[in-house]
Amino acid sequence: MDTALDGRNGLLTGDIGSGKSTLVDAIITLLVPVQRIAYNKAAGADSRERSLRSYVLGHYKSERNESSTSAKPVALRDLNSYSVLLGVSVTSVTTRR
């Protein structure tokens, strides 16, 4: 995905569930110290709703077991999967003569 804005403003739009908050969370993961990250904040989530682990595993809902009162998160990826976030920052430098 190429998101080069070249110093201009941009607008992130899409349908519900299309990945807008996920994209914002990915950028936050690269830029913010781990102890200060609040995942899914763009969607108005509670600060403790998601963690780095739940974000990487792709937790998207919780399911209750009929025999238990506890809820278990449902993930898009299992523990054998891995995710990579790669950010490239380009800064132009002007030299004086």
Backbone as XML, in Angstrom:
<?xml version="1.0"?>
<chain id="A" units="angstrom">
  <residue number="1" name="MET">
    <atom name="N" x="0.845" y="-1.165" z="0.000"/>
    <atom name="CA" x="0.000" y="0.000" z="0.000"/>
    <atom name="C" x="0.896" y="1.236" z="0.000"/>
  </residue>
  <residue number="2" name="ASP">
    <atom name="N" x="0.695" y="2.114" z="-0.917"/>
    <atom name="CA" x="1.468" y="3.350" z="-0.992"/>
    <atom name="C" x="0.628" y="4.476" z="-0.419"/>
  </residue>
  <residue number="3" name="THR">
    <atom name="N" x="1.092" y="5.042" z="0.689"/>
    <atom name="CA" x="0.356" y="6.117" z="1.337"/>
    <atom name="C" x="1.154" y="7.411" z="1.337"/>
  </residue>
  <residue number="4" name="ALA">
    <atom name="N" x="1.982" y="7.611" z="0.319"/>
    <atom name="CA" x="2.812" y="8.816" z="0.252"/>
    <atom name="C" x="1.926" y="10.042" z="0.083"/>
  </residue>
  <residue number="5" name="LEU">
    <atom name="N" x="1.958" y="10.917" z="1.065"/>
    <atom name="CA" x="1.165" y="12.141" z="1.016"/>
    <atom name="C" x="2.016" y="13.357" z="0.691"/>
  </residue>
  <residue number="6" name="ASP">
    <atom name="N" x="3.324" y="13.182" z="0.723"/>
    <atom name="CA" x="4.254" y="14.270" z="0.403"/>
    <atom name="C" x="3.954" y="15.558" z="1.157"/>
  </residue>
  <residue number="7" name="GLY">
    <atom name="N" x="3.655" y="15.426" z="2.448"/>
    <atom name="CA" x="3.425" y="16.592" z="3.287"/>
    <atom name="C" x="2.022" y="17.159" z="3.210"/>
  </residue>
  <residue number="8" name="ARG">
    <atom name="N" x="1.168" y="16.540" z="2.423"/>
    <atom name="CA" x="-0.219" y="17.020" z="2.296"/>
    <atom name="C" x="-1.131" y="16.241" z="3.237"/>
  </residue>
  <residue number="9" name="ASN">
    <atom name="N" x="-2.323" y="16.772" z="3.460"/>
    <atom name="CA" x="-3.331" y="16.074" z="4.260"/>
    <atom name="C" x="-3.942" y="14.945" z="3.446"/>
  </residue>
  <residue number="10" name="GLY">
    <atom name="N" x="-4.497" y="13.960" z="4.141"/>
    <atom name="CA" x="-5.172" y="12.854" z="3.483"/>
    <atom name="C" x="-6.434" y="12.500" z="4.247"/>
  </residue>
  <residue number="11" name="LEU">
    <atom name="N" x="-7.326" y="11.784" z="3.600"/>
    <atom name="CA" x="-8.576" y="11.358" z="4.210"/>
    <atom name="C" x="-8.686" y="9.847" z="4.061"/>
  </residue>
  <residue number="12" name="LEU">
    <atom name="N" x="-8.904" y="9.159" z="5.160"/>
    <atom name="CA" x="-9.025" y="7.702" z="5.168"/>
    <atom name="C" x="-10.507" y="7.361" z="5.288"/>
  </residue>
  <residue number="13" name="THR">
    <atom name="N" x="-11.075" y="6.781" z="4.250"/>
    <atom name="CA" x="-12.500" y="6.443" z="4.254"/>
    <atom name="C" x="-12.694" y="4.988" z="3.872"/>
  </residue>
  <residue number="14" name="GLY">
    <atom name="N" x="-13.859" y="4.448" z="4.195"/>
    <atom name="CA" x="-14.197" y="3.083" z="3.821"/>
    <atom name="C" x="-15.396" y="2.590" z="4.600"/>
  </residue>
  <residue number="15" name="ASP">
    <atom name="N" x="-15.926" y="1.460" z="4.168"/>
    <atom name="CA" x="-17.075" y="0.858" z="4.831"/>
    <atom name="C" x="-16.701" y="0.357" z="6.217"/>
  </residue>
  <residue number="16" name="ILE">
    <atom name="N" x="-17.702" y="0.086" z="7.024"/>
    <atom name="CA" x="-17.494" y="-0.509" z="8.339"/>
    <atom name="C" x="-16.782" y="-1.845" z="8.158"/>
  </residue>
  <residue number="17" name="GLY">
    <atom name="N" x="-15.719" y="-2.054" z="8.919"/>
    <atom name="CA" x="-14.983" y="-3.312" z="8.847"/>
    <atom name="C" x="-13.998" y="-3.404" z="7.690"/>
  </residue>
  <residue number="18" name="SER">
    <atom name="N" x="-13.757" y="-2.286" z="7.006"/>
    <atom name="CA" x="-12.862" y="-2.329" z="5.843"/>
    <atom name="C" x="-11.389" y="-2.201" z="6.204"/>
  </residue>
  <residue number="19" name="GLY">
    <atom name="N" x="-11.078" y="-1.881" z="7.479"/>
    <atom name="CA" x="-9.689" y="-1.841" z="7.916"/>
    <atom name="C" x="-9.131" y="-0.465" z="8.208"/>
  </residue>
  <residue number="20" name="LYS">
    <atom name="N" x="-9.978" y="0.550" z="8.300"/>
    <atom name="CA" x="-9.498" y="1.906" z="8.594"/>
    <atom name="C" x="-8.794" y="1.956" z="9.948"/>
  </residue>
  <residue number="21" name="SER">
    <atom name="N" x="-9.430" y="1.447" z="10.983"/>
    <atom name="CA" x="-8.830" y="1.452" z="12.326"/>
    <atom name="C" x="-7.599" y="0.558" z="12.375"/>
  </residue>
  <residue number="22" name="THR">
    <atom name="N" x="-7.608" y="-0.534" z="11.626"/>
    <atom name="CA" x="-6.451" y="-1.426" z="11.580"/>
    <atom name="C" x="-5.250" y="-0.711" z="10.978"/>
  </residue>
  <residue number="23" name="LEU">
    <atom name="N" x="-5.467" y="0.065" z="9.933"/>
    <atom name="CA" x="-4.376" y="0.831" z="9.330"/>
    <atom name="C" x="-3.838" y="1.868" z="10.307"/>
  </residue>
  <residue number="24" name="VAL">
    <atom name="N" x="-4.723" y="2.571" z="11.002"/>
    <atom name="CA" x="-4.290" y="3.550" z="12.004"/>
    <atom name="C" x="-3.525" y="2.850" z="13.121"/>
  </residue>
  <residue number="25" name="ASP">
    <atom name="N" x="-4.016" y="1.692" z="13.571"/>
    <atom name="CA" x="-3.329" y="0.921" z="14.622"/>
    <atom name="C" x="-1.935" y="0.492" z="14.170"/>
  </residue>
  <residue number="26" name="ALA">
    <atom name="N" x="-1.784" y="0.107" z="12.908"/>
    <atom name="CA" x="-0.468" y="-0.297" z="12.392"/>
    <atom name="C" x="0.506" y="0.874" z="12.432"/>
  </residue>
  <residue number="27" name="ILE">
    <atom name="N" x="0.054" y="2.027" z="12.021"/>
    <atom name="CA" x="0.910" y="3.219" z="12.044"/>
    <atom name="C" x="1.281" y="3.574" z="13.476"/>
  </residue>
  <residue number="28" name="ILE">
    <atom name="N" x="0.313" y="3.507" z="14.386"/>
    <atom name="CA" x="0.577" y="3.798" z="15.802"/>
    <atom name="C" x="1.594" y="2.816" z="16.365"/>
  </residue>
  <residue number="29" name="THR">
    <atom name="N" x="1.502" y="1.537" z="15.986"/>
    <atom name="CA" x="2.445" y="0.522" z="16.458"/>
    <atom name="C" x="3.877" y="0.885" z="16.088"/>
  </residue>
  <residue number="30" name="LEU">
    <atom name="N" x="4.051" y="1.470" z="14.923"/>
    <atom name="CA" x="5.392" y="1.840" z="14.463"/>
    <atom name="C" x="5.901" y="3.130" z="15.102"/>
  </residue>
  <residue number="31" name="LEU">
    <atom name="N" x="5.017" y="4.018" z="15.523"/>
    <atom name="CA" x="5.428" y="5.352" z="15.957"/>
    <atom name="C" x="5.357" y="5.617" z="17.457"/>
  </residue>
  <residue number="32" name="VAL">
    <atom name="N" x="4.560" y="4.858" z="18.193"/>
    <atom name="CA" x="4.299" y="5.158" z="19.602"/>
    <atom name="C" x="4.942" y="4.090" z="20.487"/>
  </residue>
  <residue number="33" name="PRO">
    <atom name="N" x="5.550" y="4.478" z="21.616"/>
    <atom name="CA" x="6.108" y="3.481" z="22.543"/>
    <atom name="C" x="5.016" y="2.515" z="23.010"/>
  </residue>
  <residue number="34" name="VAL">
    <atom name="N" x="5.355" y="1.232" z="23.124"/>
    <atom name="CA" x="4.378" y="0.177" z="23.404"/>
    <atom name="C" x="3.542" y="0.450" z="24.657"/>
  </residue>
  <residue number="35" name="GLN">
    <atom name="N" x="4.119" y="1.042" z="25.691"/>
    <atom name="CA" x="3.371" y="1.287" z="26.928"/>
    <atom name="C" x="2.342" y="2.413" z="26.782"/>
  </residue>
  <residue number="36" name="ARG">
    <atom name="N" x="2.378" y="3.160" z="25.685"/>
    <atom name="CA" x="1.440" y="4.269" z="25.486"/>
    <atom name="C" x="0.415" y="4.002" z="24.389"/>
  </residue>
  <residue number="37" name="ILE">
    <atom name="N" x="0.467" y="2.833" z="23.772"/>
    <atom name="CA" x="-0.438" y="2.520" z="22.663"/>
    <atom name="C" x="-1.838" y="2.211" z="23.181"/>
  </residue>
  <residue number="38" name="ALA">
    <atom name="N" x="-2.834" y="2.788" z="22.542"/>
    <atom name="CA" x="-4.247" y="2.479" z="22.798"/>
    <atom name="C" x="-4.847" y="2.037" z="21.472"/>
  </residue>
  <residue number="39" name="TYR">
    <atom name="N" x="-4.887" y="0.727" z="21.237"/>
    <atom name="CA" x="-5.388" y="0.204" z="19.972"/>
    <atom name="C" x="-6.874" y="0.460" z="19.797"/>
  </residue>
  <residue number="40" name="ASN">
    <atom name="N" x="-7.266" y="0.631" z="18.555"/>
    <atom name="CA" x="-8.644" y="0.841" z="18.144"/>
    <atom name="C" x="-9.227" y="2.127" z="18.709"/>
  </residue>
  <residue number="41" name="LYS">
    <atom name="N" x="-8.372" y="3.045" z="19.110"/>
    <atom name="CA" x="-8.803" y="4.322" z="19.666"/>
    <atom name="C" x="-9.583" y="5.126" z="18.624"/>
  </residue>
  <residue number="42" name="ALA">
    <atom name="N" x="-9.196" y="4.986" z="17.355"/>
    <atom name="CA" x="-9.882" y="5.706" z="16.283"/>
    <atom name="C" x="-11.351" y="5.308" z="16.192"/>
  </residue>
  <residue number="43" name="ALA">
    <atom name="N" x="-11.672" y="4.106" z="16.619"/>
    <atom name="CA" x="-13.058" y="3.629" z="16.582"/>
    <atom name="C" x="-13.767" y="3.849" z="17.917"/>
  </residue>
  <residue number="44" name="GLY">
    <atom name="N" x="-13.123" y="4.570" z="18.841"/>
    <atom name="CA" x="-13.739" y="4.892" z="20.124"/>
    <atom name="C" x="-13.669" y="3.767" z="21.141"/>
  </residue>
  <residue number="45" name="ALA">
    <atom name="N" x="-12.717" y="2.866" z="21.009"/>
    <atom name="CA" x="-12.605" y="1.728" z="21.918"/>
    <atom name="C" x="-11.998" y="2.131" z="23.255"/>
  </residue>
  <residue number="46" name="ASP">
    <atom name="N" x="-12.285" y="1.335" z="24.270"/>
    <atom name="CA" x="-11.674" y="1.491" z="25.588"/>
    <atom name="C" x="-10.179" y="1.219" z="25.465"/>
  </residue>
  <residue number="47" name="SER">
    <atom name="N" x="-9.371" y="1.917" z="26.252"/>
    <atom name="CA" x="-7.914" y="1.799" z="26.127"/>
    <atom name="C" x="-7.392" y="0.385" z="26.426"/>
  </residue>
  <residue number="48" name="ARG">
    <atom name="N" x="-8.137" y="-0.431" z="27.149"/>
    <atom name="CA" x="-7.690" y="-1.787" z="27.475"/>
    <atom name="C" x="-8.375" y="-2.849" z="26.603"/>
  </residue>
  <residue number="49" name="GLU">
    <atom name="N" x="-9.108" y="-2.429" z="25.612"/>
    <atom name="CA" x="-9.857" y="-3.380" z="24.792"/>
    <atom name="C" x="-8.948" y="-4.274" z="23.957"/>
  </residue>
  <residue number="50" name="ARG">
    <atom name="N" x="-7.856" y="-3.730" z="23.435"/>
    <atom name="CA" x="-6.938" y="-4.505" z="22.596"/>
    <atom name="C" x="-5.508" y="-4.320" z="23.069"/>
  </residue>
  <residue number="51" name="SER">
    <atom name="N" x="-4.708" y="-5.353" z="22.819"/>
    <atom name="CA" x="-3.283" y="-5.324" z="23.150"/>
    <atom name="C" x="-2.501" y="-5.576" z="21.871"/>
  </residue>
  <residue number="52" name="LEU">
    <atom name="N" x="-1.174" y="-5.467" z="21.946"/>
    <atom name="CA" x="-0.346" y="-5.782" z="20.785"/>
    <atom name="C" x="-0.596" y="-7.227" z="20.345"/>
  </residue>
  <residue number="53" name="ARG">
    <atom name="N" x="-0.690" y="-8.135" z="21.297"/>
    <atom name="CA" x="-0.933" y="-9.551" z="20.975"/>
    <atom name="C" x="-2.271" y="-9.732" z="20.272"/>
  </residue>
  <residue number="54" name="SER">
    <atom name="N" x="-3.339" y="-9.152" z="20.809"/>
    <atom name="CA" x="-4.652" y="-9.318" z="20.185"/>
    <atom name="C" x="-4.712" y="-8.634" z="18.828"/>
  </residue>
  <residue number="55" name="TYR">
    <atom name="N" x="-3.992" y="-7.540" z="18.686"/>
    <atom name="CA" x="-3.926" y="-6.847" z="17.401"/>
    <atom name="C" x="-3.225" y="-7.715" z="16.344"/>
  </residue>
  <residue number="56" name="VAL">
    <atom name="N" x="-2.082" y="-8.287" z="16.713"/>
    <atom name="CA" x="-1.315" y="-9.108" z="15.771"/>
    <atom name="C" x="-2.082" y="-10.389" z="15.412"/>
  </residue>
  <residue number="57" name="LEU">
    <atom name="N" x="-2.762" y="-10.992" z="16.386"/>
    <atom name="CA" x="-3.532" y="-12.205" z="16.103"/>
    <atom name="C" x="-4.834" y="-11.917" z="15.365"/>
  </residue>
  <residue number="58" name="GLY">
    <atom name="N" x="-5.243" y="-10.667" z="15.325"/>
    <atom name="CA" x="-6.450" y="-10.290" z="14.597"/>
    <atom name="C" x="-7.743" y="-10.612" z="15.322"/>
  </residue>
  <residue number="59" name="HIS">
    <atom name="N" x="-7.768" y="-10.432" z="16.650"/>
    <atom name="CA" x="-9.006" y="-10.663" z="17.394"/>
    <atom name="C" x="-10.072" y="-9.689" z="16.897"/>
  </residue>
  <residue number="60" name="TYR">
    <atom name="N" x="-11.230" y="-10.234" z="16.565"/>
    <atom name="CA" x="-12.282" y="-9.369" z="16.042"/>
    <atom name="C" x="-13.625" y="-9.520" z="16.743"/>
  </residue>
  <residue number="61" name="LYS">
    <atom name="N" x="-13.765" y="-10.535" z="17.581"/>
    <atom name="CA" x="-14.974" y="-10.688" z="18.384"/>
    <atom name="C" x="-14.702" y="-11.684" z="19.499"/>
  </residue>
  <residue number="62" name="SER">
    <atom name="N" x="-15.656" y="-11.811" z="20.417"/>
    <atom name="CA" x="-15.592" y="-12.803" z="21.488"/>
    <atom name="C" x="-16.799" y="-13.712" z="21.386"/>
  </residue>
  <residue number="63" name="GLU">
    <atom name="N" x="-16.593" y="-14.986" z="21.681"/>
    <atom name="CA" x="-17.693" y="-15.951" z="21.683"/>
    <atom name="C" x="-17.811" y="-16.574" z="23.061"/>
  </residue>
  <residue number="64" name="ARG">
    <atom name="N" x="-19.043" y="-16.723" z="23.520"/>
    <atom name="CA" x="-19.294" y="-17.353" z="24.812"/>
    <atom name="C" x="-19.558" y="-18.839" z="24.614"/>
  </residue>
  <residue number="65" name="ASN">
    <atom name="N" x="-18.947" y="-19.632" z="25.487"/>
    <atom name="CA" x="-19.182" y="-21.066" z="25.504"/>
    <atom name="C" x="-20.471" y="-21.312" z="26.273"/>
  </residue>
  <residue number="66" name="GLU">
    <atom name="N" x="-21.317" y="-22.206" z="25.793"/>
    <atom name="CA" x="-22.598" y="-22.464" z="26.455"/>
    <atom name="C" x="-22.441" y="-22.981" z="27.881"/>
  </residue>
  <residue number="67" name="SER">
    <atom name="N" x="-21.363" y="-23.718" z="28.145"/>
    <atom name="CA" x="-21.155" y="-24.291" z="29.473"/>
    <atom name="C" x="-20.376" y="-23.375" z="30.409"/>
  </residue>
  <residue number="68" name="SER">
    <atom name="N" x="-19.977" y="-22.202" z="29.916"/>
    <atom name="CA" x="-19.164" y="-21.298" z="30.728"/>
    <atom name="C" x="-19.700" y="-19.873" z="30.599"/>
  </residue>
  <residue number="69" name="THR">
    <atom name="N" x="-19.398" y="-19.067" z="31.591"/>
    <atom name="CA" x="-19.812" y="-17.667" z="31.534"/>
    <atom name="C" x="-18.733" y="-16.778" z="30.924"/>
  </residue>
  <residue number="70" name="SER">
    <atom name="N" x="-17.550" y="-17.347" z="30.693"/>
    <atom name="CA" x="-16.459" y="-16.542" z="30.148"/>
    <atom name="C" x="-16.524" y="-16.509" z="28.622"/>
  </residue>
  <residue number="71" name="ALA">
    <atom name="N" x="-15.971" y="-15.448" z="28.056"/>
    <atom name="CA" x="-15.930" y="-15.279" z="26.601"/>
    <atom name="C" x="-14.514" y="-15.537" z="26.104"/>
  </residue>
  <residue number="72" name="LYS">
    <atom name="N" x="-14.414" y="-16.164" z="24.951"/>
    <atom name="CA" x="-13.117" y="-16.463" z="24.345"/>
    <atom name="C" x="-12.979" y="-15.647" z="23.067"/>
  </residue>
  <residue number="73" name="PRO">
    <atom name="N" x="-11.837" y="-14.951" z="22.891"/>
    <atom name="CA" x="-11.663" y="-14.160" z="21.671"/>
    <atom name="C" x="-11.513" y="-15.046" z="20.436"/>
  </residue>
  <residue number="74" name="VAL">
    <atom name="N" x="-12.030" y="-14.561" z="19.323"/>
    <atom name="CA" x="-11.902" y="-15.250" z="18.041"/>
    <atom name="C" x="-10.889" y="-14.464" z="17.217"/>
  </residue>
  <residue number="75" name="ALA">
    <atom name="N" x="-9.891" y="-15.169" z="16.676"/>
    <atom name="CA" x="-8.792" y="-14.510" z="15.966"/>
    <atom name="C" x="-8.764" y="-14.911" z="14.490"/>
  </residue>
  <residue number="76" name="LEU">
    <atom name="N" x="-8.236" y="-14.033" z="13.671"/>
    <atom name="CA" x="-8.036" y="-14.314" z="12.253"/>
    <atom name="C" x="-6.807" y="-15.188" z="12.022"/>
  </residue>
  <residue number="77" name="ARG">
    <atom name="N" x="-5.821" y="-15.093" z="12.931"/>
    <atom name="CA" x="-4.569" y="-15.836" z="12.793"/>
    <atom name="C" x="-4.334" y="-16.658" z="14.058"/>
  </residue>
  <residue number="78" name="ASP">
    <atom name="N" x="-3.612" y="-17.781" z="13.911"/>
    <atom name="CA" x="-3.284" y="-18.593" z="15.075"/>
    <atom name="C" x="-1.849" y="-18.292" z="15.523"/>
  </residue>
  <residue number="79" name="LEU">
    <atom name="N" x="-1.402" y="-19.005" z="16.551"/>
    <atom name="CA" x="-0.070" y="-18.757" z="17.107"/>
    <atom name="C" x="1.058" y="-19.189" z="16.178"/>
  </residue>
  <residue number="80" name="ASN">
    <atom name="N" x="0.751" y="-19.943" z="15.134"/>
    <atom name="CA" x="1.764" y="-20.354" z="14.161"/>
    <atom name="C" x="1.947" y="-19.327" z="13.042"/>
  </residue>
  <residue number="81" name="SER">
    <atom name="N" x="1.146" y="-18.292" z="13.048"/>
    <atom name="CA" x="1.242" y="-17.235" z="12.040"/>
    <atom name="C" x="2.170" y="-16.134" z="12.535"/>
  </residue>
  <residue number="82" name="TYR">
    <atom name="N" x="2.595" y="-15.290" z="11.627"/>
    <atom name="CA" x="3.360" y="-14.117" z="12.026"/>
    <atom name="C" x="2.933" y="-12.934" z="11.182"/>
  </residue>
  <residue number="83" name="SER">
    <atom name="N" x="3.131" y="-11.760" z="11.718"/>
    <atom name="CA" x="2.782" y="-10.520" z="11.028"/>
    <atom name="C" x="4.005" y="-9.628" z="10.974"/>
  </residue>
  <residue number="84" name="VAL">
    <atom name="N" x="4.102" y="-8.867" z="9.934"/>
    <atom name="CA" x="5.220" y="-7.941" z="9.766"/>
    <atom name="C" x="4.664" y="-6.565" z="9.450"/>
  </residue>
  <residue number="85" name="LEU">
    <atom name="N" x="5.144" y="-5.574" z="10.176"/>
    <atom name="CA" x="4.833" y="-4.183" z="9.872"/>
    <atom name="C" x="6.136" y="-3.526" z="9.467"/>
  </residue>
  <residue number="86" name="LEU">
    <atom name="N" x="6.153" y="-2.939" z="8.313"/>
    <atom name="CA" x="7.353" y="-2.284" z="7.822"/>
    <atom name="C" x="6.997" y="-0.856" z="7.448"/>
  </residue>
  <residue number="87" name="GLY">
    <atom name="N" x="7.668" y="0.080" z="8.058"/>
    <atom name="CA" x="7.465" y="1.482" z="7.730"/>
    <atom name="C" x="8.751" y="2.077" z="7.200"/>
  </residue>
  <residue number="88" name="VAL">
    <atom name="N" x="8.626" y="2.872" z="6.176"/>
    <atom name="CA" x="9.778" y="3.550" z="5.592"/>
    <atom name="C" x="9.528" y="5.047" z="5.696"/>
  </residue>
  <residue number="89" name="SER">
    <atom name="N" x="10.452" y="5.733" z="6.295"/>
    <atom name="CA" x="10.359" y="7.183" z="6.425"/>
    <atom name="C" x="11.444" y="7.816" z="5.568"/>
  </residue>
  <residue number="90" name="VAL">
    <atom name="N" x="11.033" y="8.720" z="4.720"/>
    <atom name="CA" x="11.977" y="9.393" z="3.840"/>
    <atom name="C" x="11.981" y="10.874" z="4.193"/>
  </residue>
  <residue number="91" name="THR">
    <atom name="N" x="13.156" y="11.382" z="4.448"/>
    <atom name="CA" x="13.313" y="12.793" z="4.773"/>
    <atom name="C" x="14.216" y="13.423" z="3.738"/>
  </residue>
  <residue number="92" name="SER">
    <atom name="N" x="13.744" y="14.500" z="3.166"/>
    <atom name="CA" x="14.616" y="15.201" z="2.219"/>
    <atom name="C" x="15.483" y="16.185" z="2.999"/>
  </residue>
  <residue number="93" name="VAL">
    <atom name="N" x="16.740" y="16.225" z="2.644"/>
    <atom name="CA" x="17.699" y="17.096" z="3.327"/>
    <atom name="C" x="18.198" y="18.119" z="2.324"/>
  </residue>
  <residue number="94" name="THR">
    <atom name="N" x="18.137" y="19.362" z="2.721"/>
    <atom name="CA" x="18.639" y="20.442" z="1.879"/>
    <atom name="C" x="19.989" y="20.879" z="2.435"/>
  </residue>
  <residue number="95" name="THR">
    <atom name="N" x="20.963" y="20.930" z="1.575"/>
    <atom name="CA" x="22.288" y="21.355" z="2.003"/>
    <atom name="C" x="22.535" y="22.796" z="1.552"/>
  </residue>
  <residue number="96" name="ARG">
    <atom name="N" x="23.232" y="23.535" z="2.375"/>
    <atom name="CA" x="23.583" y="24.925" z="2.057"/>
    <atom name="C" x="25.021" y="24.963" z="1.583"/>
  </residue>
  <residue number="97" name="ARG">
    <atom name="N" x="25.269" y="25.843" z="0.657"/>
    <atom name="CA" x="26.637" y="26.019" z="0.176"/>
    <atom name="C" x="27.195" y="27.336" z="0.605"/>
  </residue>
</chain>
